[in-house]
Amino acid sequence: MRRLYRPIRGPRLLPRAGAAVVSVMCVLCAVCALGFPSLPSAPPETVRAPDRATRITSEVLRLTQETEETRRRYEQAQRAAKEERARSREIDRLLEGRRVVSDTLREDVGSAAREQYRTGGFTAVPADESAAEDPFELMAVQVPDARRRARLARMVDEDDRKSRRLVAEGEELALSRPELDRDSERLREEVRALEARLVAARGDLNTMAQAAIDNGRCAPLRRALAGGGGTGADHAAAQTPARWTRPVTSYQLTAGFGGVGANWASTHSGQDFAVPSGTPVRSIGAGTVVAAGCGGAFGISLVVQHDDGWYSQYAHLAATFVTPGQQVRAGQWIGLSGTTGNSTGPHLHFEIRTSPEFGSAIDPVPWLNARGVRL
């Protein structure tokens, strides 16, 4: 039988020219490996910084919203437990009253029964003894007493029904109270855990903001990348149709305009709003961002020129969402509060100016009051 293949007796050698080409290629590969270092597995810090800033900002906003929502549910559970305890006390009071009423009614019914037994069934005697000889007159005299006894019997039954309903409600409240207490305790622990995480996230935000100032790179964040978050009041206020609004929604007023102290070279040039780091800061009115600061006494800051020629400044921020030249509307988020610059703690420094430059500030409180904004 003929063979259909040729056996391979050994490796086939390349022609001399082919071997030379392979040798040259190997040398080139070795040179490339030695001459060009391998690329790092992660992008450099300058590339990662915006992603890190976005992540930290998103974490602060998300935790703020979660903490507010969990605290709201915890307060609701506390109110429900308080209302249940008050209702239980009210039921005890009502049952005590029902027992007094029931005892009185039953005593009255017992008296009528004893009188009926003593007189052989007649509890009323005619005033005229001659009428007692007439059975029809005697029965007529008993009618009012019979009606009274029937009314007493109905009152006793109704009192029993009310007492049973109150007892059943009290038992139901007693059964539900342990579960309500457990829910309240669970929510309280959730609030504590979220608050601890929020404190840590705000610390990261402040550290990031200071690092940006130290590097001279206070780049604005894109609000879409930072995501949602914030409190319910912040979201509602961001949709305000009003022409003028407050720069923050929940706050405590601290240092006012014209104050003196060791923290200022002369007098205080604005109004301070004590708020936690990461609180959304809003433009008080429509206008154009004309300046963004990165360092100095004001730290990270913004200046907005409004349509009527006035200027508003927002200082000691941790991050911004807008850039110079950008149009903003009243209530729009333009940044997050922080503690950058000459700051002793998280707050927003707010000014109203006649020009974009420092030194032209006026008292912002009466200025806002004149435009319908009460602080």
C-alpha positions in Angstrom: 0.0 0.0 0.0 1.4 3.4 -1.0 2.1 6.0 1.8 0.0 9.2 1.6 2.4 11.3 3.6 6.1 11.9 4.0 7.5 11.4 7.4 9.3 14.4 9.0 12.8 13.2 9.9 13.9 16.3 11.8 13.3 20.1 12.1 13.4 22.1 8.9 15.9 24.9 9.0 15.2 28.3 7.8 17.2 29.6 4.9 20.3 31.6 6.0 18.7 35.0 5.1 15.5 34.2 7.2 17.6 33.3 10.2 19.4 36.7 9.9 16.1 38.6 9.9 14.9 36.7 13.0 18.1 37.5 14.8 17.8 41.3 14.0 14.2 41.3 15.3 15.2 39.7 18.6 18.0 42.3 19.1 15.5 45.2 18.4 13.0 43.8 20.9 15.7 43.6 23.6 16.8 47.2 22.9 13.2 48.5 23.1 12.7 46.7 26.4 15.9 48.2 27.8 15.4 51.7 26.4 11.7 52.3 27.2 10.4 51.6 30.7 7.1 50.0 31.1 4.0 52.2 31.6 2.6 52.4 35.1 -0.4 50.3 35.9 -2.4 53.4 37.2 -2.6 56.9 35.9 -0.5 59.6 37.7 -1.8 61.5 40.6 -2.6 64.6 38.4 -4.9 62.4 36.4 -6.5 60.6 39.4 -7.1 63.9 41.3 -10.4 64.9 39.5 -11.8 61.4 40.0 -10.9 61.4 43.7 -12.4 64.8 44.2 -15.6 63.7 42.4 -15.7 60.6 44.6 -15.2 62.5 47.8 -17.7 65.1 46.9 -20.3 62.5 45.9 -19.7 60.6 49.1 -20.3 63.8 51.2 -23.5 64.7 49.3 -24.8 61.1 49.4 -24.1 60.6 53.1 -25.7 64.0 53.9 -28.9 62.9 52.2 -28.9 59.4 53.7 -28.2 60.8 57.2 -31.1 63.4 56.9 -33.5 60.7 55.6 -32.5 58.2 58.3 -32.7 60.9 61.0 -36.2 61.8 59.7 -37.3 58.2 60.0 -35.8 57.9 63.5 -37.6 61.1 64.6 -40.9 59.7 63.2 -40.4 56.4 65.1 -39.7 58.4 68.2 -42.9 60.5 67.7 -44.9 57.3 67.1 -43.5 55.7 70.3 -44.3 58.8 72.2 -47.8 58.9 70.8 -48.4 55.3 71.7 -47.2 55.8 75.3 -49.5 58.8 75.5 -52.4 56.8 74.1 -51.7 54.0 76.6 -51.9 56.4 79.5 -55.1 57.8 78.0 -56.6 54.3 77.7 -55.7 53.6 81.4 -57.4 56.9 82.4 -60.5 56.1 80.3 -60.7 52.6 81.7 -60.5 53.9 85.2 -63.4 56.3 84.4 -65.4 53.5 82.8 -65.0 51.4 85.9 -66.4 54.2 88.0 -69.3 54.6 85.6 -69.9 50.9 85.4 -69.9 50.5 89.2 -72.4 53.3 89.5 -74.7 51.9 86.8 -74.5 48.3 88.2 -75.3 49.6 91.6 -78.3 51.4 90.3 -79.5 48.3 88.4 -79.0 46.3 91.6 -81.0 48.7 93.6 -83.9 48.5 91.1 -83.7 44.7 91.1 -83.7 44.5 94.9 -86.6 46.9 95.1 -88.5 44.8 92.5 -87.8 41.7 94.5 -88.9 43.3 97.8 -92.2 44.5 96.4 -93.0 41.5 94.3 -92.3 43.1 91.0 -93.6 46.5 91.6 -91.1 49.3 92.2 -93.6 52.2 92.2 -96.6 52.7 94.4 -99.5 55.1 93.5 -99.9 58.1 95.7 -103.6 57.4 96.0 -104.1 54.1 97.8 -107.4 53.6 96.0 -105.6 53.5 92.7 -103.6 50.5 94.0 -106.7 48.5 93.8 -107.0 49.0 90.1 -104.5 46.8 88.3 -104.4 49.0 85.2 -103.6 52.0 87.3 -100.9 50.0 89.1 -99.3 48.9 85.8 -99.4 52.4 84.4 -97.5 53.6 87.4 -94.7 51.1 86.8 -94.1 52.2 83.2 -91.6 55.1 84.0 -89.6 52.8 86.3 -89.5 50.0 83.7 -88.2 52.5 81.1 -85.6 53.7 83.5 -84.4 50.1 84.2 -84.3 49.4 80.4 -82.3 52.5 79.9 -79.9 51.5 82.7 -79.5 48.0 81.1 -78.6 49.6 77.7 -76.1 51.9 79.4 -74.5 49.0 81.2 -74.2 47.1 77.9 -72.7 50.1 76.0 -70.3 50.7 78.8 -69.1 47.1 78.6 -68.6 47.4 74.9 -66.6 50.6 75.2 -64.5 49.1 78.0 -63.8 46.0 75.9 -62.7 48.1 73.0 -60.4 50.1 75.2 -58.9 46.9 76.7 -58.3 45.4 73.2 -56.7 48.6 72.0 -54.4 48.7 75.1 -53.4 45.1 74.5 -52.6 45.8 70.8 -50.5 48.8 71.8 -48.7 46.7 74.4 -47.9 44.0 71.7 -46.6 46.6 69.2 -44.5 48.6 71.6 -41.5 46.2 71.7 -41.2 46.1 67.9 -41.5 49.9 67.7 -38.8 50.3 70.3 -36.5 47.9 68.4 -37.1 49.9 65.2 -36.3 53.1 67.0 -33.1 51.7 68.4 -32.0 50.3 65.1 -32.6 53.7 63.4 -30.7 55.4 66.2 -27.7 53.2 65.6 -28.0 53.8 61.8 -28.0 57.6 62.4 -24.9 57.3 64.6 -23.0 55.2 62.0 -24.0 57.5 59.1 -22.9 60.6 61.1 -19.5 59.0 61.8 -19.0 58.2 58.1 -20.2 61.7 57.2 -17.7 63.3 59.6 -14.9 61.2 58.0 -16.0 62.2 54.5 -16.1 65.9 55.4 -12.6 65.5 56.8 -11.5 64.0 53.5 -13.2 66.9 51.6 -11.4 69.5 53.7 -8.1 67.7 53.2 -8.7 67.5 49.4 -9.6 71.2 49.3 -6.4 72.2 51.1 -4.3 70.0 48.9 -5.8 71.7 45.8 -4.8 75.1 47.3 -1.3 73.9 48.1 -1.0 72.7 44.5 -2.6 75.8 43.1 -5.1 73.7 41.2 -8.7 74.5 42.4 -10.4 73.0 39.4 -14.2 73.1 39.4 -16.1 69.8 39.6 -18.8 68.9 37.2 -22.1 68.8 39.2 -23.3 65.9 37.1 -20.3 63.8 38.0 -20.7 64.7 41.7 -24.1 63.2 41.6 -27.1 64.0 43.7 -27.2 64.2 47.5 -27.7 67.1 49.8 -30.7 67.7 52.0 -34.3 67.9 50.9 -34.3 71.6 51.7 -31.2 72.0 49.4 -33.0 70.3 46.5 -36.2 72.2 46.9 -34.4 75.5 47.2 -32.4 74.8 44.1 -35.7 74.9 42.1 -36.7 78.3 43.6 -38.5 80.6 41.1 -37.7 83.6 43.3 -35.3 86.3 42.0 -33.3 86.4 45.2 -32.6 83.7 47.8 -30.3 82.7 50.7 -26.8 81.4 49.9 -27.4 78.3 52.1 -30.7 76.8 53.4 -29.9 75.5 57.0 -27.4 77.6 58.9 -26.5 79.6 62.0 -25.5 83.2 61.6 -22.2 83.9 63.3 -19.8 86.8 62.7 -21.6 89.7 61.1 -20.5 92.7 58.9 -18.2 95.2 60.6 -17.1 92.9 63.4 -13.6 93.2 64.9 -11.3 90.6 66.2 -7.9 88.9 65.9 -9.1 87.0 62.8 -9.4 90.1 60.6 -6.9 92.7 59.6 -9.4 95.5 60.1 -13.2 94.7 60.3 -15.2 91.8 59.1 -16.3 92.4 55.5 -19.3 90.0 55.3 -21.7 87.7 57.0 -20.7 84.3 58.1 -23.0 81.3 57.9 -22.0 78.4 60.2 -22.6 75.2 58.1 -20.9 71.8 57.9 -18.3 71.3 55.2 -19.9 70.0 52.1 -23.1 72.1 52.4 -24.3 73.2 49.0 -23.7 76.9 48.4 -26.2 78.6 46.1 -26.0 81.7 44.0 -28.3 84.3 45.6 -29.5 85.5 42.2 -29.1 85.3 38.5 -25.8 86.5 37.1 -22.4 85.6 35.7 -19.4 84.1 37.5 -16.6 86.7 37.1 -13.9 85.4 39.5 -12.7 82.2 41.1 -10.1 82.3 43.9 -7.7 79.5 44.9 -5.8 80.5 48.1 -5.2 83.5 50.2 -7.4 84.7 53.1 -10.6 83.6 51.3 -9.3 80.2 50.3 -11.4 78.7 47.5 -13.9 81.5 46.5 -16.3 82.7 43.8 -17.6 86.1 42.8 -20.9 86.5 40.8 -21.9 89.6 39.0 -25.7 90.1 39.1 -27.9 91.7 36.5 -28.4 94.9 38.5 -24.7 95.6 38.8 -24.1 94.2 42.3 -21.6 91.5 43.1 -21.8 88.6 45.6 -18.8 86.7 47.0 -18.7 83.2 48.5 -15.5 82.3 50.4 -13.8 79.4 52.3 -15.3 76.9 49.9 -14.2 73.2 49.7 -15.1 72.9 46.0 -16.8 74.8 43.1 -19.1 73.7 40.4 -18.8 76.8 38.1 -16.1 78.7 36.2 -15.6 82.4 35.3 -17.9 83.4 32.4 -20.6 80.8 33.3 -24.2 82.0 33.7 -26.0 81.0 36.9 -29.5 81.3 38.1 -31.0 82.1 41.5 -30.7 79.1 43.8 -28.2 77.2 41.5 -25.5 75.2 43.3 -22.2 76.9 42.6 -20.0 75.1 45.2 -19.7 73.4 48.6 -18.9 75.1 51.8 -15.6 74.3 53.6 -13.0 75.9 55.8 -10.2 76.9 53.4 -8.2 80.1 53.8 -8.3 82.2 57.0 -11.0 80.1 58.7 -11.4 78.8 62.2 -14.0 76.2 61.3 -16.4 75.2 58.6 -18.6 78.1 57.4 -19.5 80.2 54.4 -18.2 83.8 54.3 -20.7 85.8 52.2 -20.3 89.4 50.9 -22.3 91.9 48.8 -20.0 94.2 46.9 -20.3 97.2 44.6 -17.4 95.9 42.5 -15.7 92.5 42.1 -12.7 93.7 44.2 -12.1 93.3 48.0 -12.8 96.5 49.9 -16.1 97.4 48.2 -18.4 95.3 50.5 -21.5 96.5 52.2 -23.6 94.9 55.0 -25.3 92.0 53.2 -28.1 91.4 55.7 -30.1 94.6 55.1 -29.3 94.3 51.4 -31.0 90.9 51.3 -33.8 92.1 53.5 -34.6 94.9 51.0 -35.0 92.2 48.4 -37.4 90.0 50.4 -34.8 87.6 51.8 -34.9 87.2 55.6 -32.0 85.6 57.4 
